[in-house]
Structures are given as C-alpha cells and as structure tokens.
Amino acid sequence: MPLKFTKMHGLGNDFVVIDAIHQQVAMTAELTRRLADRRRGVGCDQVLLVEPPHTSTTDFHYRIFNADGSEVSQCGNGARCFARFVHDKGLTDKRQLYVSTKSGLLTLHLLDDGQVRVDMGVPRLEPRAIPFLTEQRAPAYHYGQGREALRIGVVSMGNPHVVVPVEDLANAPVVSLGPEIETAPLFPQRTNVGFMQVFSAEHIGLRVWERGAGETQACGSGACAAMVIGRLWGELAEEVRVTLPGGDLVINWPGNQDTVTMTGPACPVFDGEITS
C-alpha cells in the first residue's frame, strides 16, 4: 500500500513527516530504517508521525523515530516542521497548537514571518529525570578520569543531553567522543552529545551527535540544552543565538522553573509516496 509523506527540514536536520490521521500507518523499526536510508529510501535523520489527539485538551499527538528505528520522546527541529506540516496540509488553521508527546506537552506557535516558536518546557536537571546515573545533582560533572576528565553539563529537554564545552568547534571530537558518551553506562537510555563553543554571552556555536542518528546539521533540543547549561554556568544571557552547521536558532530561557523557547525555520522539500 502506498504511504504518503512529506520531506522537510529544520536547518538541514531532515525529516520524513507522515499524516497518520488520514492514512493507516503501522510504524516499525524496519519501516523507519527503510524510510531513513539515504541510498535505498527517502533519507532522513528522523521520521515524524502526526497522530490524532490523545486528549480533549490537545490538537495532535507527535511521535518521533530515529534513523536507527528507535522511538524517542523529543525533537525540537521536528516540532517546528510538525507545526508547519499540519498547517500547510490543512489539518488545522490554528496558529497556536498544543501537541502531546511521550515526554509531555509542547506548545507550538506559527509566527507571521514563517518561523515557528516552540515552548520546549522546563529543563529537567535532576539526574533521575534525565536519566543519568550519578549520586547527586550538580551544576557540572566530570566525564573520564584524571587529567583527561572533561567538564560536562547534563540536562533533559524531554530527551537526555550532555553538553561538552570546547575552544575550537571546527576541530571538536564529535565523531570520536560523541558515540562514546552516547552509549556510556552512565546514560541508561543513551544520550545526545552537544559540543559548545561560547563566542559571547549572546552567541554560541554548537555541533551535536544525536542519539541514534549521528552528527546532524542541527538539533533544536540540543541548542536548548546547550543554552541552559551555559546559563547555569554563568556564561550566557537570557536570549542566545545558537549557530549550528545548518544555520541559527534563537533560544530564550529566563532561568529557574521557567520554560525554554526556541525560534527557527521549518521548510518543506517535497511530497512523495513509497510502498510500505
């Protein structure tokens, strides 16, 4: 049976978006991997599923599948594409959407300039909530031993993130250290790994090794995580421009128990069908 989809991207972080309201979709790890395959499938970092609302107080339910077939709880760039998709396809005419996910509620705002602002929720810093196996919460942790130990920050933005500060982003050990930290026993559900260079209090650079996808052109939740950690370390202002390989996002976080907001583009690429 043909499966209709739309290819989209947020700053080069690319997605296959599927309407699971008007067509029956049985997502499996095998189907996800086939869709994500860049040689034999459509090609993407994640597959996004648009489902009917699970409650009367939400507009849609949002599911995210990594290229390796695993289902995850959060994807910030995907959330922006989700909002653009449901509006462009006539699934809603609302410009403010309430969307449920595995990790909680997202509020999505379609702005007049075509960008999308996402309320990403309150950062989770308690190790048990991340999850991160350590004895107690701290503003920073050490990864490794002795002189080789790295200072890291750890936070959940609905999915687990490690933030590693670097002085030279272009030469950061993303490909070598990223998968090592991703699969470290300290992180029972694996983790995303962001490498952050601080240019000023209002501007950082970031490269992200995404759990189950490898290095991507952009990671919205990773940009939020890096901003939160940099702010906790006293290095960043309340609003920060985050430059990723695919482009810029604007992240705002007043601190404490306030929510993090992320603003950026969402771009359709093409529509298609594939035999499922």
Secondary structure, DSSP 8 states (H G I E B T S, - for coil): -EEEEEEEEETTEEEEEEE-SSS-----HHHHHHHH-TTTS---SEEEEEE--SSTT-SEEEEEEETTS-EES--HHHHHHHHHHHHHTTS---SEEEEEETTEEEEEEE-TTS-EEEE----B-SGGGTT---SS--S-EEESSGGG-EEEEEEESSSEEEEEE-S-GGG--HHHHHHHHHT-TT-TT--EEEEEEEEETTEEEEEEEETTTEEES--HHHHHHHHHHHHHTT---SEEEEEETTEEEEEE--STT---EEEE--EEEEEEEEE-
